[in-house]
Amino acid sequence: MKEEQVREVTENVIQTLLKKNADYGGASFDLGLNGNMVHLWDKIKRYRTMVENKNKGIEPNFESIEDTLKDILGYSIIGLLILNDENLPK
């Protein structure tokens, strides 16, 4: 693993996350950490199913494993932002 590779992947995730946030209007933040946990849980379950299917030679109908992993990173970033916001003095 090289720093350049990590930066390329994370920059791509950042750009996708910002675009999706613009499309969804920040809806991922509305339900706090509990909502974020549900989003992550759904994506992780999807990732598991996709990997199991790939091992059986079954291709996904819609989003790819790569897309799913990027979404997991995106939701993790959103979770950190929610957590940081909750920890700010009110």
Contact map, one row per residue, 1 for C-alpha under 8 A:
111011000000000000000000000000000000000000000000000000000000000000000000000000000000000000
111111000000000000000000000000000000000000000000000000000000000000000000000000000000000000
111111100000000000000000000000000000000000000000000000000000000000000000000000000000000000
011111110000000000000000000000000000000000000000000000000000000000000000000000000000000000
111111111000000000000000000000000000000000000000000000000000000000000000000000000000000000
111111111100000000000000000000000000000000000000000000000000000000000000000000000000000000
001111111110000000000000000000000000000000000000000000000000000000000000000000000000000000
000111111111000000000000000000000000000000000000000000000000000000000000000000000000000000
000011111111100000000000000000000000000000000000000000000000000000000000000000000000000000
000001111111110000000000000000000000000000000000000000000000000000000000000000000000000000
000000111111111000000000000000000000000000000000000000000000000000000000000000000000000000
000000011111111100000000000000000000000000000000000000000000000000000000000000000000000000
000000001111111110000000000000000000000000000000000000000000000000000110110000000000000000
000000000111111111000000000000000000000000000000000000000000000000000000010000000000000000
000000000011111111100000000000000000000000000000000000000000000000000000000000000000000000
000000000001111111110000000000000000000000000000000000000000000000000000000000000000000000
000000000000111111111000000000000000000000000000000000000000000000000000010000000000000000
000000000000011111111100000000000000000000000000000000000000000000000000000000000000000000
000000000000001111111110000000000000000000000000000000000000000000000000000000000000000000
000000000000000111111111000000000000000000000000000000000000000000000000000000000000000000
000000000000000011111111111100000000000000000000000000000000000000000000000000000000000000
000000000000000001111111110000000000000000000000000000000000000000000000000000000000000000
000000000000000000111111100000000000000000000000000000000000000000000000000000000000000000
000000000000000000011111111100000000000000000000000000000000000000000000000000000000000000
000000000000000000001111111000000000000000000000000000000000000000000000000000000000000000
000000000000000000001101111111000000000000000000000000000000000000000000000000000000000000
000000000000000000001001111111000000000000000000000000000000000000000000000000000000000000
000000000000000000001001011111110011000000000000000000000000000000000000000001000000000000
000000000000000000000000011111110011000000000000000000000000000000000000000001000100000000
000000000000000000000000011111110010000000000000000000000000000000000000000000000000000000
000000000000000000000000000111111111000000000000000000000000000000000000000000000000000000
000000000000000000000000000111111111000000000000000000000000000000000000000000100100000000
000000000000000000000000000000111111100000000000000000000000000000000000000000100110000000
000000000000000000000000000000111111110000000000000000000000000000000000000000000000000000
000000000000000000000000000111111111111000000000000000000000000000000000000000000000000000
000000000000000000000000000110111111111100000000000000000000000000000000001001100000000000
000000000000000000000000000000001111111110000000000000000000000000000000000000100000000000
000000000000000000000000000000000111111111000000000000000000000000000000000000000000000000
000000000000000000000000000000000011111111100000000000000000000000000000001000000000000000
000000000000000000000000000000000001111111110000000000000000000000000001001100000000000000
000000000000000000000000000000000000111111111000000000000000000000000000000000000000000000
000000000000000000000000000000000000011111111100000000000000000000000000000000000000000000
000000000000000000000000000000000000001111111110000000000000000000010011000000000000000000
000000000000000000000000000000000000000111111111000000000000000000000001000000000000000000
000000000000000000000000000000000000000011111111100000000000000000000000000000000000000000
000000000000000000000000000000000000000001111111110000000000000000010000000000000000000000
000000000000000000000000000000000000000000111111111000000000000010011000000000000000000000
000000000000000000000000000000000000000000011111111100000000000000000000000000000000000000
000000000000000000000000000000000000000000001111111110000000000000000000000000000000000000
000000000000000000000000000000000000000000000111111111000011000010000000000000000000000000
000000000000000000000000000000000000000000000011111111100000000010000000000000000000000000
000000000000000000000000000000000000000000000001111111110000000000000000000000000000000000
000000000000000000000000000000000000000000000000111111111111000000000000000000000000000000
000000000000000000000000000000000000000000000000011111111110000000000000000000000000000000
000000000000000000000000000000000000000000000000001111111100000000000000000000000000000000
000000000000000000000000000000000000000000000000000111111100000000000000000000000000000000
000000000000000000000000000000000000000000000000000011111110000000000000000000000000000000
000000000000000000000000000000000000000000000000000011111111000000000000000000000000000000
000000000000000000000000000000000000000000000000010011001111100000000000000000000000000000
000000000000000000000000000000000000000000000000010010000111111100000000000000000000000000
000000000000000000000000000000000000000000000000000000000011111000000000000000000000000000
000000000000000000000000000000000000000000000000000000000001111100000000000000000000000000
000000000000000000000000000000000000000000000000000000000001111110110000000000000000000000
000000000000000000000000000000000000000000000000000000000001011111110000000000000000000000
000000000000000000000000000000000000000000000010011000000000001111111000000000000000000000
000000000000000000000000000000000000000000000000000000000000000111111100000000000000000000
000000000000000000000000000000000000000000000000000000000000001111111110000000000000000000
000000000000000000000000000000000000000000100110000000000000001111111111000000000000000000
000000000000000000000000000000000000000000000010000000000000000011111111100000000000000000
000000000000100000000000000000000000000000000000000000000000000001111111110000000000000000
000000000000100000000000000000000000000000100000000000000000000000111111111000000000000000
000000000000000000000000000000000000000100110000000000000000000000011111111100000000000000
000000000000100000000000000000000000000000000000000000000000000000001111111110000000000000
000000000000110010000000000000000000000000000000000000000000000000000111111111000000000000
000000000000000000000000000000000001001100000000000000000000000000000011111111100000000000
000000000000000000000000000000000000000100000000000000000000000000000001111111110000000000
000000000000000000000000000000000000000000000000000000000000000000000000111111111000000000
000000000000000000000000000110000001000000000000000000000000000000000000011111111100000000
000000000000000000000000000000011001100000000000000000000000000000000000001111111110000000
000000000000000000000000000000000000000000000000000000000000000000000000000111111111000000
000000000000000000000000000000000000000000000000000000000000000000000000000011111111100000
000000000000000000000000000010011000000000000000000000000000000000000000000001111111110000
000000000000000000000000000000001000000000000000000000000000000000000000000000111111111000
000000000000000000000000000000000000000000000000000000000000000000000000000000011111111100
000000000000000000000000000000000000000000000000000000000000000000000000000000001111111100
000000000000000000000000000000000000000000000000000000000000000000000000000000000111111100
000000000000000000000000000000000000000000000000000000000000000000000000000000000011111110
000000000000000000000000000000000000000000000000000000000000000000000000000000000001111111
000000000000000000000000000000000000000000000000000000000000000000000000000000000000001111
000000000000000000000000000000000000000000000000000000000000000000000000000000000000000111
